[in-house]
Amino acid sequence: AQKITQTQPGMFVQEKEAVTLDCTYDTSDPSYGLFWYKQPSSGEMIFLIYQGSYDQQNATEGRYSLNFQKARKSANLVISASQLGDSAMYFCAMRGFSGGYNKLIFGAGTRLAVHP
Amino acid sequence: EAQVTQNPRYLITVTGKKLTVTCSQNMNHEYMSWYRQDPGLGLRQIYYSMNVEVTDKGDVPEGYKVSRKEKRNFPLILESPSPNQTSLYFCASSPMGVTDTQYFGPGTRLTVL
C-alpha cells in the first residue's frame, strides 16, 4: 500500500535561515509523482513543487527545492532564506496508482514557524 | 484565470438537513476529487471522478454522494449530514496522469450541529 510519512509535527526556524522538512514515502509503483503543498492559516492549499519518479535532477522553484533520494524513498522540502510568510502547514503528497485507481495521498503535515 | 471554485466557503447546518457543496474548474481537467481535512489526519479522499459520468469511491465515502454531469462541475452532496462530517472540505482538479499536479479550491468549512 502507498504511504507518506512526515515525522516532524512542528519545526522552528529563524528568519533568513534554511530549513528542511522531511518526507518519506512507500510505493511499489514505478511511476509516481511527489508534491509539496503549503497551507497557511487562511486554509487554502497552495502547490509548491513537484518531482517525478523518473526525474534525474532535483526540482527547484525559487526558494523551494526538493531533495529527492529515490533509493531511500525520501523527498524532503528545502526552503532557503526563510521568510515570516513561510509560517504555515506543509504537506507532502504522492500521486500514483493504489488499489487500481489513480489517487493522491497526503502525509499528516509539518507545521513550520518562522521567527524574526 | 485558471482556478477551482467552491461554494459556499463556510456553512453551519443541522443534523439531517441535506446540503450540496459546489465545485467548478475552468481548466478542462478530466480528473476531479473531493477531500476532507481533519486535525492530525491530513487530507483524505472522499470521491473522485476521471471523466463525465465516471465516479468512484475514495477512502472515506460513507455519507457522501457526488455527480459529474458536466466536465467542469463536481458537486458534493450530503444527504443527511451528521456531526462527524464537520470538517474542512477541498475540491481539486487535474489532468489524469500520476505526475500531474492537482489544483485545489479554496476549501469549504462545514459545521454540522
HADDOCK unambig.tbl for C-alpha pairs under 7 A between the chains (distance, minus, plus):
assign (segid A and resid 32 and name CA) (segid B and resid 98 and name CA) 5.66 0.50 0.50
assign (segid A and resid 32 and name CA) (segid B and resid 99 and name CA) 5.97 0.50 0.50
assign (segid A and resid 33 and name CA) (segid B and resid 98 and name CA) 5.96 0.50 0.50
assign (segid A and resid 33 and name CA) (segid B and resid 99 and name CA) 4.49 0.50 0.50
assign (segid A and resid 44 and name CA) (segid B and resid 106 and name CA) 4.95 0.50 0.50
assign (segid A and resid 44 and name CA) (segid B and resid 107 and name CA) 6.29 0.50 0.50
assign (segid A and resid 45 and name CA) (segid B and resid 104 and name CA) 6.09 0.50 0.50
assign (segid A and resid 52 and name CA) (segid B and resid 99 and name CA) 6.03 0.50 0.50
assign (segid A and resid 95 and name CA) (segid B and resid 98 and name CA) 5.32 0.50 0.50
assign (segid A and resid 95 and name CA) (segid B and resid 99 and name CA) 6.81 0.50 0.50
assign (segid A and resid 96 and name CA) (segid B and resid 98 and name CA) 5.12 0.50 0.50
assign (segid A and resid 102 and name CA) (segid B and resid 98 and name CA) 6.69 0.50 0.50
assign (segid A and resid 106 and name CA) (segid B and resid 42 and name CA) 6.21 0.50 0.50
assign (segid A and resid 106 and name CA) (segid B and resid 43 and name CA) 5.99 0.50 0.50
assign (segid A and resid 107 and name CA) (segid B and resid 42 and name CA) 6.08 0.50 0.50
assign (segid A and resid 108 and name CA) (segid B and resid 40 and name CA) 6.07 0.50 0.50
assign (segid A and resid 108 and name CA) (segid B and resid 41 and name CA) 5.67 0.50 0.50
assign (segid A and resid 108 and name CA) (segid B and resid 42 and name CA) 4.42 0.50 0.50
assign (segid A and resid 109 and name CA) (segid B and resid 42 and name CA) 6.51 0.50 0.50
